[in-house]
Amino acid sequence: MSGFVSLRIAAVAAVTGLAFLSASASVTIGAPTPNQEVTLGPSGLPLPRFVSLKSGKVNSRIGPGLSYPVDWLYLKPGLPMEIIQEYDNWRRVRDSDGAEGWVNQTLLSGKRTAIAAPWQRGKESKINLLAKPDAEARTVAILDPGVVGKIKTCNGDWCEMTFDGVTGWIKQTMLWGAYPGELVKD
């Protein structure tokens, strides 16, 4: 009997998820490019877009509401998240590992942060934080892949960021939290 109940719950969750997906079929999932038309969500803000977590304890749910179970708990304030869908005051977000869930908008901030090369975590690689936006510039810090920093500005090719009190420049393509070619001004 419990297997049947679990199957029923899974089926209801799948049908509910499809209903939310079909309600926003116009959502663009990829990163916007300069020539691409921007898709606006119900809030009037572009989709997709990057934000960060306000709180050090954020529940990610399987659906947009408190009645949905918590699927994941984020414990790091400032972690960048990509909003890919909106429903009422809930935002469907994606983290740098590709995990998706629903978070209440009050737990999200417009302050921009980014993760340095999260795809290189666990590898023996280092990322140089430079004194100016030039590959030949002096190195001001050496970053481990996966560290989170605050974005000050991005010019479409380079981002000026602060990591643990040290400010410098990093190639925008080495970040998860700013789209390639995106201009950001804090």
N, C-alpha and C positions, 0 to 999 in steps of 0.2 A: 504494500500500500504506500509506503514512504517513497519508493521509486516513482510511483505514478504521480504523487503530489509534486515531487521534484521536477518531473517532466512537464507537468501542468504549469508550474511556476516559470520554467524556462521558456515554454511556449508563449505564455502571457508577456514575459519580458521581451521576447523577440518581436511579437506583434506590436507592442507598445513602442519599441525602438524604431520599427519600420514606419509607424505613424509619425514620429518626430522627424525622421529623415525625409519623408515625402512632403512634410510641411515646409521644409526649407530646401527643396531640390535645387534652388539656384545658388546655393553656397559654393563658393570657389575654394577648393582645398589647397591648391598650390600657392606658392609665393607670388604676389603680384609683381609684374614687370612694368617698366615705364610705359610700354605701349598697350598694356592690358587694361581693359575697363575694370574699375573697382566695383566690387559687389558690396552693397550696403546691407547690414542686418537690420532687424526691427528697431534697434536703438539709434539708427542713423549713422553708426560707425562702421568702418570697413571690415569686411571678413575676407580672409583671415587677418588677424592682427596679433601682435605680441603685447603682453602685459606681465605683471609679476604678482606673486603672492604677497598679500599684506601681512598675514598672520603666520606665526610659527606652528600653527595647528589648523590644517585645512582638510576637511573631508571631501573626497571625490566620490560622487555617487553614480550609480548605474543609470539613473534617470534624473530629469529636472524637477526635483521636489524632495522635501524632507521624508516623505513616505518611502522613497527608494533606498535600498540598502547602501551602506558605505562600501565602496570597492577598494579604496586606497586612502591612506592618511599621509599627507605631506607635512613634514616637520621643519622645513627650512624657509623662513621668511625671505622674500626677495628672489625666490626661484622663478625663472622666466617660464611662462606658459603661453601657448598659442591658442587664441580663441578661434574656433572653427564653426561654431553655431550658437545661436541665441534663441532662448525661449523664455518669455516673461522676464523675470529677474535672475534667470539661471544661464550660465555660459558653459557650453561644451568646450573643454580644453584638451590640449594635447601637450605632453611633456617631451623633453628631449629624447626620451627612450621610445617614444611613440605611443605610450599608454594614454588612453582617453577616458574622460569622465565628466560629470557635471558638477560645477562649483557655483555657489551663490555669488552674484556680482559684488556683494559687499566685502568679500574676502579677497578681491582682486584690486590691484593698483595700476594706474597708468604709468607709474615710474618704470623706466626701461632698464632691464638687466639682461645679461647674456652669459652663456656658458662657453668657455674657451674649448674648442674642439672636443666635444663630448664623445665623438666617434673614435677618438684615440685613447680613451680611458683604458688603463691596463697595459698599454704599450709603452715601450721605453722611448717616449718622445717628449720634447719640451717645446714650449711656444715662447718666442721672444716678445716682450712688451717694449716698444721702442719710444725714444724721446720725441720723435716727430713722425709724421706719416710718410716715411721713406724707408724702403727695404735696407738701405745702407746706413740708416741712423743708428746711434748708440743705443744699446740695450739697457733699459732701466730696471727690468726684472725678468726673471725666467719663470714661466707659469707651467704648472702641471695641467694636463688635459682634465677638463671637468670642473675647474674652479669657476665660481660665479663672481662677476663684477658688475659695477654700475656703469651704464652708458651715459656719457656726457654729450657726445655728438657723433654722428656718422655722416660722412660726405658721399656715400655710395660706394666707396672703395676701401676706406679706412674708418675705424671707430676709435675715438678717444674714450678711454675707460679708466675706472679706478678699481683696483684689486687690492683689498686689505690695506688701504691707505696710500698705495702707490699708483700714480696716474701716468698713463702712456698711451701709445697707439698700437693697434693690432689690425691686421687685414680683416675686412668684414667677412670674407669667405671662411675665416677660421672661427666664426662665432655661430652659436645657435641662440637666437634672440633678436636678430636683425636680418631682414631679407637682403639678398644680394642686390646692390643698387639702391637700397632704401636710404632716404635722407632722414636723420633723426636729430632733433634739437631738444635738449632738456631745459 
